[in-house]
Amino acid sequence: MQPDIRNWRKSEVLSSDESTDKKQHNKIINKPTSKMSKTTERTLSCVTSVDGDPIQNRIDNLLGVSRTLWEKRKDFNEQMTNSSERREQLKKDVSYLQERKIKCQSIIRENDAKRWRALQKFCTDNHLCTIRKKEKQALNAELRKARQTYSLLSAKAADLRKYEAYMLNVIASLPKDYIKLADDVIAGLMMRYNTLYETNNSLRKEMETKAEEVRVAQSDLKQLVEAHRILLFEKNSELSELYTHRQKMNDLYQGAQQTMIHSHEDLAHQLSHFKTVLRSINNLTGKIIRAYEPGISVQLLMTKIQNMPILSRCRLIEDRTLGMRNIIAQLASDTGTLPISTCSRPELDYVQHGAPIAVSASEFSLLTKMASTQSDPNA
C-alpha cells in the first residue's frame, strides 16, 4: 500500500507543478505583448510630440533593447517548451516504469503462486508415492498369501482329481442304464452277475498275459546274465593276457635299459682307452717329427699333428718301429746280445705286420740314440 500512496502523491505534485508552469508561461507570453504595445504607444507619442536626435536615439536604443528582450524571451520560451517536453517524456518514463513495476510485481506474485502450487503438488505427490508404496507392499503380501493358498488348493484339487478320474473310469466301464436297473432287483442282480463275470474273465486274461510277459522277461534276464558272465570271462582273459604282455614288455624294456647302460659304460671305457691311444699316437708322431725336424716349434708341431690323418700317423709310427726293429736285429746279430728294450718287451717279436705298436718315450729315445751311434761310426 505504501508504494501506491507514494506514487499517487508524486503524480499530484507533478500535476500541480505542470499547472503552475503553464500559468507562468502564459503570463510571460502575455506580459511582453502588453508591454510592447505600451512602449510603442509611448514612443509614437514621443515621436509625434518631439522631433530631435536624442529622442530618435533613445527610440533606437529602446527598439534594440526590446528586440534583444524579445529574442531572450523567445529563447526562454523555447527552453520552457523543451523543459515541458522533457517533463512529459519523464512522466511517460515514470508511467512506463510504474507499469513495469506493476507487471513485475504481478509476475513475482504469479511465480510465488506457481512455486507454492509446485511445492503443494510435490508434497501431494510424495504423500501419494508413500501411500502407493504401502499399498504395493500390502498387495505383494496378499499376492504371496494368495499364491500359497493357490498352491495348496491346486495340490488338493490334484488329489481330488485322482478320485474323480477313478470314478469317471468306473462309470465309463459300467454298462448302459446300470443305475436305472437298481430299481429292479432281479434285473439288477443279473446285470451285476454278468458284470462280475466279465470283470473276472478280463482280470484272468490280464493275469495270464502278465504271467507270460514275466516268464519271457525272466528268460531274457537269464540269457542276459549268461551273456554278461561270458563277456566278463572273455574280458578277464583278455585283461590277463594284456597284463602278461605288459609284464613281458616291462622285462624287455628293463633288459634293454640295462644293456644300454652297460653299452654306455663300455663305450665310455672304450672312449677313455681310445683317448689314451690317440694321445700316445700323437706323442709318438710328435717325437718322430721332432727327430726329423729338431728346430720346429711346439705350436707348429701341434698344428701339423692335427692336420695329419690318423692313418698317416699310424703308418709313420709303423715305419719308424719297423726301422727300429731292423736296427735292433742288426745290432743283436752284430753283438750277439739283445738290448734291454727287447728283453723288457718280449711281445715285439710277435707283432704282426701292419698293426700299430705303442712305444714309450724312454724306449723311443733309447732307440734313437742307438740308431744315431750306428749311423755315426766316429762317435
Summary of the structure (lengths in Angstrom):
residues: 379
radius of gyration: 78.1
end to end distance: 163.0
largest distance: 213.6
contacts: 812
relative contact order: 0.02
helix: 90%
strand: 0%
